[in-house]
Amino acid sequence: MVYAAIVRSRVRSTFDQINAGNYQAMVDGLDSPFEYVFHGTHALGGRRVTKDAMVRWWERTLDLLPGAKFEVLEVLVNGGPWKTRIAVRNRVSGPLPNGERYENLVFQFMTLRWGKVSSVETVEDLQILERALQIVADSGKPDALADPILG
């Protein structure tokens, strides 16, 4: 129980740091090797296995959705430090260039091995995300319709 509470606190702290603009806290928490999969073939989708690709992905994400914030709604933790499974339910929201707001639910499934994240799988409503990316592209940011960052 204590271990699960520590992991939940660490997950929430990482999202707080991302909300403050410090995505490097998430990147630094990745194991070697790791895999990060964001479902869909959109500008934020794809599979990444290098920290360089993750940094480029975060730079793109923050450029396309500036001001987007995560609200952690629930963190479920199962297992011990040698293999911890984590499920996170987040609400992500932020302003879009046309004055609308981006609002979506994000579900992440992670595996932690000895304190480092070895896998992340991200799922959200792709219709909502792709509509938001189209609005961003229409505002003059063609990267919103670019191929996923892989690597």
QUIDA-V660852 format. One record per pair of residues at least 6 apart in sequence whose C-alpha atoms are under 8 Angstrom apart, sorted by the first residue. I is the first residue (numbers start at 1). J is the second residue. D is the distance in whole Angstrom. If there is no record, write none. Layout:
i = [I/I]
j = [J/J]
d = [D/D]
This chain:
i = [3/3/4/4/7/8/8/8/11/12/14/14/15/15/15/16/17/17/18/18/18/19/19/19/23/24/27/27/27/29/29/29/30/30/30/30/31/31/31/31/32/33/33/34/34/34/34/34/35/35/35/35/35/35/36/36/36/36/36/36/36/37/37/37/37/37/37/37/38/38/38/38/38/38/38/39/39/39/39/39/39/40/40/41/41/42/42/42/42/42/43/43/43/43/43/43/43/43/44/44/44/44/44/45/45/46/46/46/47/47/47/48/48/48/48/49/49/50/53/53/53/56/57/60/62/64/64/64/64/64/65/65/65/66/66/67/67/68/68/68/68/68/69/69/69/70/70/70/70/71/71/71/72/72/72/72/73/73/73/73/74/74/74/74/75/75/75/75/76/76/76/77/77/77/77/78/78/78/79/81/81/81/81/82/82/82/83/83/83/83/84/84/84/85/85/85/85/86/86/86/86/86/87/87/87/87/88/88/88/88/89/89/89/89/90/90/90/91/91/91/91/92/92/92/92/92/93/93/93/93/94/94/94/95/95/96/96/96/96/97/97/97/98/98/102/102/102/103/104/104/104/104/105/105/106/106/106/106/107/107/107/108/108/108/108/109/109/109/109/110/110/110/110/110/111/111/111/111/112/112/133/133/134/134/136/136/137/137/137]
j = [80/81/77/78/77/75/76/77/75/72/25/26/70/71/72/70/23/25/24/25/26/68/69/70/58/55/51/54/55/115/116/117/51/116/117/118/113/116/117/118/118/49/118/49/50/117/118/119/47/48/49/118/119/120/47/48/49/119/120/121/122/45/46/47/48/120/121/122/44/45/46/47/121/122/123/45/46/121/122/123/124/46/126/147/148/130/145/146/147/148/133/143/144/145/146/147/148/149/57/60/61/148/149/148/149/148/149/150/149/150/151/54/149/150/151/150/151/151/149/150/151/149/149/143/68/133/136/141/143/144/94/95/96/94/95/94/95/92/93/94/95/102/92/93/94/90/91/92/93/90/91/92/88/89/90/91/88/89/90/91/87/88/89/90/86/87/88/89/86/87/88/84/85/86/87/84/85/86/85/112/113/114/115/112/113/114/111/112/113/114/111/112/113/109/110/111/112/108/109/110/111/112/107/108/109/110/106/107/108/109/105/106/107/108/105/106/107/103/104/105/106/102/103/104/105/106/101/102/103/104/101/102/103/101/102/102/132/135/136/135/136/139/135/139/128/129/132/128/124/125/128/129/124/125/122/123/124/125/122/123/124/120/121/122/123/119/120/121/122/117/118/119/120/121/117/118/119/120/118/119/144/145/144/145/142/144/143/144/145]
d = [8/8/6/7/7/6/7/7/8/7/6/6/7/8/8/8/7/7/8/7/7/8/5/7/7/8/6/7/7/8/5/6/8/5/5/6/8/5/5/5/7/7/7/6/8/7/4/5/7/6/5/6/5/6/6/5/6/6/5/6/8/7/6/4/6/6/5/6/7/5/5/7/6/5/6/6/6/8/6/6/8/7/7/7/6/7/7/7/6/6/8/7/6/6/5/5/5/7/7/8/7/6/7/5/7/5/7/6/8/6/7/7/7/5/5/8/6/6/7/7/6/7/6/8/8/8/7/7/8/6/7/8/7/7/8/5/7/7/5/4/7/8/6/6/6/6/6/5/7/5/5/6/7/6/5/7/8/5/5/7/8/6/5/7/7/6/5/7/6/5/6/7/6/5/7/6/5/7/6/7/6/5/7/8/5/5/7/6/5/7/6/5/6/7/6/5/6/8/6/5/6/8/7/6/5/6/8/6/5/7/7/6/5/7/6/5/6/7/6/5/6/8/6/5/6/7/7/5/4/7/6/5/7/5/6/6/7/7/7/7/6/6/7/8/8/8/6/8/7/7/7/7/6/7/7/6/5/8/6/5/6/7/5/5/6/8/6/5/7/7/8/5/4/6/6/6/5/7/6/7/5/7/7/7/8/6/7/5/6]
